[in-house]
Amino acid sequence: MEYIVLILLVLAQTTQPTAREYFDEIYDTGRLDRFAAGEVCFDEDPAHEDFFIFEQSKYLRQYMAMRGTFQNLPKDLLVVRGYHKGIASNGEDFYVEDGNSWISDVYELDEENSMRIRLTIDWQTHHYKRAVELLDHEMHFQREISRLGHCEDVSTEVPQTGGPD
């Protein structure tokens, strides 16, 4: 009997928090990035410990206009902030609209290859596909690595005060 209790204690200690649990902890303390805290997205694999949040710049523009602090934004952007095991990524990413998707800047990987991130969201179901697109230097698509998941609104009950570091 003692062995069963010991095994259960060990198993309980080795359980990793889920992305949802990391999100809830940050949300409850108001530490989400306030500029990107419109939607939260979780991978379809519950073992995946990452999540990301985003806000459309048109909503930021409306909010700033209501407060009288409007700053001219050149075009609609998606402001995205990723979190890994509850740790925010280094700053926000800004995606521009590309048809029914949003894309990041192109980043050079090496002398022959580049990459960008494409986020496609079905606004009816809130399912998403987040893909890393590998490109050659002429911007020709080579292949992609993608993840699927779902997004949901971030509640406004707890004011979020986090931001870019």
N, C-alpha and C positions, 0 to 999 in steps of 0.2 A: 504494500500500500504506500509506503514511504517513497518508493521508486516512482510510482505513478504521479504523486504530488510533485516530486522533484522534476520529472520530465515535463509536466504541465507548466511549472514555473519557468523552466528553460525555454520552452516554446513561446510562452507569453513574452519573454524578454527579447526574443529574436524577431518578433513581428515588426516589420518596417511600417512606418506611417504611410498612408496613401496620399496621393496628390490632393484629394479632397480634404483630408485631415490637415495637411500643410496649409492649404488655402484657408480653411476655417480658422486656424490659429492666427494667421496674418490678418484676415478680415476682422476677427473679433477684437484685435488690438488696434485696428485702424491704420495698419502699416502698408496697405496696398498703394501702389503708385496712383495718385489721384487723377493724373492725366490720362490714364489708360484703364480705369476701373469701371468700364461700362458693361463688358461681358467677360465671363471667365470660361475657359475651354479646357476640357479634360480629355485625355486619350481614351479610346475605347477599351484599352487594356488596363484594368484596375491596378495592375502591378507597376505600371508606369508612374514614376514619382514626379514627373514634370507637369506643369500646367502653364497657361499663358492667359493674359488679360489683354483686352483691347478696347479702344474707343474710336469712333469715327470723328474726324475733325469737325464735321458739320455740327455735331452736338456740342463740341467744345466751343465753337464759334457762337452758337446760340447762347450757351451759358455765359460766355464772356460779354456778349452784347447785353444780356439781362443785368449783369453786374456793372456795366459801363466801363469794362476793361478790354473791349474788343481790340484784338490785334489782327491785322490783315494776313490771312493765310492764303498763299498763292493758289492752291488747289486742294481738293478733298484728299485727305490722307487717312490712313489707318495707323493709329499710335498703338504699338504693341510692346508689351513687356513680358518676358519669360521668367519663370521661376523653376529652379531645380532644387528639390528637397527643401523647399521653403526659402531658398536664397535667391534674391532678385538678380537678374542678369545685369550686366554693366550698362545701364542706360536703356532708353527706349529705341525701338526700331520704327522706321516710318515706311509704310508701304503705299504705293500709288495704285489707283484703279487700273485694271487691265481687263476689259470686257467684264465678265462676271466674277473675276478674281481680283486679288490685291497682290502686288509683287514688291519685293525688296529691291534695294540697289543690287548691282552685280558686283561680286567679290572675286578677285583673282585668287585661284588656288595654286597655280604654278605657271610655267611658261606657256602651257598649251591649254589649260582648262580654267573655267570660271564657274561660278554658281550663283544662284539667287533662290529666294524662298517665295513660293506661291501659296497663298491662302485662299481657298475657295469655300464659301459658306452658303448653304441652302437656308435662306432666311425663313422659310416656312417650317422646316424641321429643326433648325439650329444644328444640323450636322455639319462637320467641316472635314476638309482634306487639306493637310499641310504638307507641302512637297518641297524637297530640296531638288532643284533642277540643275543638272550638270550641263554646262554649255562649253562649246569650243570658243576660241577667241573671236570668231566671226559671228558669235551669238547663235549658232546652230544648236538646237536641242540635241543632247546625246542620250540622256536617261534621267530618271527621277527616283528618289527614295521618298516614300510618303508614309504618313500616319493619318489615321482617321479618328474622329471623336465627336463630341457634342459640346455645344456652348449654351450658356444660360446667362440671364441678366444678373448683374451684381446688385444686390439689395442696397438701397441708400439709407437703411436704418442706422448703420454705424458709419459716421463720416470718415473717409479715408484721407490720411495726411501725408502718406509717403510720396516720394517724387524722385526725380533724377538725383543721383549723388553728386 
